[in-house]
């Protein structure tokens, strides 16, 4: 069973991923590809069960702009840890489109990327790599203390005299104690 990491804890996955041509099961929460959702969004609206959308690398998340209130989960796929397009998709969803639901990271990201994904608006993580699961279970969190790109989803302050350098607000209060 796939594990989901969210809010500092683990739970079992309760969403079923459906492909482009798969039959829709009668029950359960379903994750469907963006293109399948956009073909007939009315098919998914007003349903008694939840439908989420999977965003593949390079897909235009802005196409979901008018549908976001009806989608409780948007899953962003990372086919390789070196493919950063999912970071941009999460930021566009959270900062530009104002999406307030769950943004989940799927795929082959690595532990060092988890804090950066959180900064970009990701709120849950599908854990498929045993080493990421083991590290998070052990409480490892490779936090970065200084950033070179500000984001709109995290409270930050300038770090020194460079206006583009940022650090989390909590770093200042912890240092003062």
Secondary structure, 3 states (H helix, E strand, C coil): CCEEEECCEEEECCEEEECCCCCCCCCCEEEEEHHHHHHCHHHHCCCCCCEEEEECCCCCHHHHHHHHHHCCEEEEEECCCCCCHHHHHHHHHHHHCCCCCEEEEEECCCHHHHHHHHHCCCCEEEECCHHHHHHHHCCCCCCCCCECCCCCCCCEEECCCCCCCEEEHHHHHHHHC
